Amino acid sequence: MIEPDLLDYFDYEGDLITVKWFDIHEKSKIPADIKWEQIYVIGNYDNKVPIVMYDDKNDNLPGGHVELGESLEEAMRREIKEELNMDVISWVPIGYQRLSRPNDTEVAYQFRVYAKLNKIGIFTKDIGGSVIGHKLVELDKVNDHIKYGNVGNRIISKVKQYFI
């Protein structure tokens, strides 16, 4: 069994969730045997990071569920179009997290990528969900918005090289 690069915890609905974070540096190293549930993107648009906003939830990175039959890349590109009305120019993997409730119940795998983005047009509506808009923030302020804790800090440190 592979040891995580980071181990963290957070409270969710009264349960202590265990987060095992694994760095991934190359697309060829993305595990093929994992059922990916979600993918989220640290985007770079004009050297700022788009953060999506909701009516009833905290701000987050753009992204969401990987639909049946979709690859990670297909899900990422779809979510970026739906939530930001942007295209992905290029992308690299950052890593993934394995989330589990106590006693390893309800395990979920979420992937994270860095992507260079290009605006298609003005955002009008998230056809696939509940995003009401987005804002652009400096990379060093991202974790203030998304509140990913130690995992957020690790993600930010891994993508700093892509921001001028």
Secondary structure by P-SEA (a helix, b strand, c coil): cccccccccccccccbbbbbbbbbcccccccccccccccccccccccbbbbbbbcccccccbbbbbcccccaaaaaaaaaaacccbbbcbbbbcbbbbbbcccccbbbbbbbbcccccccccccccccccccbbbbbcccccccccccaaaaaaaaaaaccccc
